[in-house]
Amino acid sequence: MRPRIHYATWPRPALILTDTPRPDCPDCRGEGGWNRDYGDHETGEYAGTEWDPCTCWDENRSWTLLPLPRIPRRRQPYTDPWGTTGGYSDEPPF
């Protein structure tokens, strides 16, 4: 296992300890896997892409080290260039 600390945002903000791909892996060259395009069986046209993970690491192996608090967002009221907060003005355009 080659651990590293990673910042995760889902399902909640946290610092996690996760495994990394082996950098000298001859199959994935340290990327952890490869994309595989596939097509429709009847038409043969492109239907999507799947991720095939390499056997040199386990992408599901992770441990939460420190859950972080959610920071609430403060919404600012909209103010247009003329200083009105509703977005409308009774001034005629020039």
KOLLOLO-864766 format. One record per residue: residue number from 1; x, y, z of N, C-alpha, C in turn. Coordinates in steps of 0.1 Angstrom, whole numbers. Layout:
// KOLLOLO-864766
ATOM  resi   n_c1   n_c2   n_c3  ca_c1  ca_c2  ca_c3   c_c1   c_c2   c_c3
ATOM   NUM      X      Y      Z      X      Y      Z      X      Y      Z
...
END
This chain:
// KOLLOLO-864766
ATOM  resi   n_c1   n_c2   n_c3  ca_c1  ca_c2  ca_c3   c_c1   c_c2   c_c3
ATOM     1      9    -12      0      0      0      0      9     12      0
ATOM     2      5     22     -8     12     35     -9      3     46     -5
ATOM     3      2     49      8     -8     58     13     -5     73     10
ATOM     4    -16     81      9    -14     95      7    -27    102     14
ATOM     5    -25    114     18    -36    121     24    -43    129     12
ATOM     6    -57    128     12    -65    134      1    -76    141      7
ATOM     7    -80    153      1    -92    160      5   -104    156     -3
ATOM     8   -114    151      4   -126    147     -3   -138    156      1
ATOM     9   -147    158     -9   -158    166     -7   -171    159     -6
ATOM    10   -171    146     -9   -184    138     -9   -182    126     -1
ATOM    11   -191    122      8   -204    127     10   -204    140     19
ATOM    12   -192    142     26   -190    154     33   -175    157     33
ATOM    13   -172    170     36   -157    173     35   -149    166     46
ATOM    14   -138    160     42   -130    153     51   -116    151     45
ATOM    15   -106    148     54    -93    144     50    -93    129     51
ATOM    16    -89    122     40    -89    107     40    -75    102     37
ATOM    17    -72     91     42    -60     83     38    -64     73     28
ATOM    18    -58     74     16    -62     65      5    -49     59     -1
ATOM    19    -52     48     -8    -41     41    -16    -39     48    -29
ATOM    20    -27     47    -34    -23     52    -47    -18     41    -56
ATOM    21    -20     43    -69    -15     33    -78      1     31    -78
ATOM    22      6     20    -81     20     17    -81     26     25    -93
ATOM    23     36     34    -90     41     42   -101     49     34   -112
ATOM    24     54     23   -108     62     15   -118     54      3   -123
ATOM    25     41      4   -123     33     -7   -128     34     -8   -143
ATOM    26     37    -19   -149     38    -20   -164     25    -20   -171
ATOM    27     14    -23   -164      1    -23   -171     -5    -10   -172
ATOM    28     -6     -2   -161    -12     11   -162     -3     23   -162
ATOM    29     10     20   -160     21     31   -160     18     41   -149
ATOM    30     13     37   -138     11     46   -126     -2     54   -126
ATOM    31    -11     51   -136    -23     59   -137    -35     52   -130
ATOM    32    -33     40   -126    -44     33   -118    -54     25   -126
ATOM    33    -53     27   -139    -63     20   -148    -63     26   -162
ATOM    34    -73     23   -169    -74     29   -183    -89     30   -187
ATOM    35    -92     39   -196   -105     40   -201   -108     30   -212
ATOM    36   -120     25   -213   -123     15   -223   -136     20   -230
ATOM    37   -135     23   -243   -147     27   -250   -155     15   -255
ATOM    38   -168     16   -255   -176      5   -260   -187     10   -269
ATOM    39   -192      1   -277   -202      5   -287   -215     -3   -285
ATOM    40   -225      1   -293   -238     -6   -293   -236    -19   -301
ATOM    41   -242    -30   -296   -241    -43   -302   -248    -43   -316
ATOM    42   -259    -36   -318   -266    -36   -330   -261    -27   -341
ATOM    43   -258    -14   -337   -254     -4   -346   -239     -3   -347
ATOM    44   -232     -7   -336   -217     -5   -336   -212      9   -333
ATOM    45   -221     18   -330   -218     32   -327   -213     33   -313
ATOM    46   -206     44   -310   -201     47   -297   -212     48   -287
ATOM    47   -211     41   -275   -222     41   -265   -217     46   -252
ATOM    48   -204     47   -250   -199     52   -237   -185     48   -234
ATOM    49   -180     52   -222   -167     48   -218   -168     42   -204
ATOM    50   -160     32   -201   -160     26   -188   -145     27   -183
ATOM    51   -144     28   -170   -131     28   -163   -127     14   -158
ATOM    52   -116      9   -163   -111     -4   -158   -100     -2   -149
ATOM    53   -102     -4   -136    -90     -2   -126    -80    -13   -128
ATOM    54    -68     -9   -125    -56    -19   -126    -56    -27   -113
ATOM    55    -49    -38   -113    -49    -47   -101    -38    -42    -92
ATOM    56    -30    -32    -95    -19    -27    -87    -24    -19    -75
ATOM    57    -37    -16    -74    -42     -8    -63    -57    -10    -62
ATOM    58    -62     -6    -50    -76     -8    -47    -82      6    -45
ATOM    59    -90     11    -55    -95     24    -54   -106     26    -43
ATOM    60   -111     15    -37   -120     16    -26   -114     16    -12
ATOM    61   -101     14    -12    -94     13      1    -91     27      6
ATOM    62    -98     32     16    -96     46     21   -102     46     35
ATOM    63    -96     55     43   -100     57     57   -101     71     60
ATOM    64   -112     75     66   -114     89     70   -106     92     82
ATOM    65    -97    102     81    -89    107     92    -95    118    100
ATOM    66   -100    128     93   -106    139    100   -118    145     92
ATOM    67   -130    143     98   -141    149     91   -140    165     93
ATOM    68   -143    172     83   -142    187     84   -156    193     84
ATOM    69   -158    204     91   -172    210     92   -175    216     79
ATOM    70   -188    216     77   -193    223     65   -194    238     68
ATOM    71   -189    246     59   -190    261     60   -202    266     53
ATOM    72   -211    272     61   -223    277     54   -220    289     45
ATOM    73   -227    289     34   -225    300     25   -234    312     28
ATOM    74   -229    324     27   -237    335     30   -241    341     16
ATOM    75   -253    343     14   -258    348      1   -259    363      2
ATOM    76   -253    370     -7   -253    384     -8   -266    388    -17
ATOM    77   -273    398    -13   -284    402    -21   -279    408    -34
ATOM    78   -286    406    -45   -282    411    -58   -283    426    -59
ATOM    79   -273    432    -63   -273    447    -65   -268    450    -79
ATOM    80   -276    456    -87   -272    460   -100   -264    472   -100
ATOM    81   -258    476   -112   -249    488   -112   -255    501   -107
ATOM    82   -269    502   -107   -275    515   -103   -278    515    -88
ATOM    83   -275    504    -81   -277    504    -67   -290    498    -62
ATOM    84   -299    494    -71   -311    488    -67   -309    473    -64
ATOM    85   -316    468    -54   -314    454    -50   -324    445    -57
ATOM    86   -334    449    -63   -344    441    -70   -340    437    -84
ATOM    87   -331    444    -90   -327    442   -103   -335    450   -114
ATOM    88   -345    458   -109   -353    466   -118   -351    481   -114
ATOM    89   -353    489   -124   -351    503   -121   -362    511   -129
ATOM    90   -367    522   -123   -377    530   -130   -371    541   -138
ATOM    91   -358    541   -139   -350    552   -146   -351    548   -161
ATOM    92   -353    557   -170   -352    554   -184   -338    552   -189
ATOM    93   -336    543   -199   -322    541   -203   -317    553   -212
ATOM    94   -305    555   -212   -299    566   -220   -291    561   -231
END
